[in-house]
Amino acid sequence: MFLRVGTQLARKPVEPLAAATSADTWMRENLPQAMPLKLEGGAGMSASERISARGLVELLDHAARARYANVFFDSLSLVGVDGTAGSRMLGTPVAGNARVKTGTVSDARALTGRMKSASGSEILFAILINHPRAGQALGLIDRLTERLQAGLTPRR
């Protein structure tokens, strides 16, 4: 997908470095508030790639308003149903109500996407954890996502 987007932006077939340059240029011109950004291969599997949580949400917001929004979000894993988030948050209100991209690389874990809140509104979110023990934070990420979906109301 990264190379395809790079090819569309450059209007010619490109290699990963040129795709990263095209994506960087597009982000600077269209979503400057999402910067800084550092892309390498586009799959998020490089420890040197960088984007902030705000940058991810800005990108999701742009995608949500685009003509391709449904196709884009339908390509993401449905929590509790399929893909990399298929076994997460089972039996919670998040299951079946959130389309997400999970992230695991080195000492980092992430969950970002779109979900319907308990009140019916749309929530775009990005949770990023960079720490040597990030692998131990999956439960924390899931609980935070559940609280976001519930509206961040205090537990009773």
Disulfide bonds with the S-S distance in Angstrom:
none
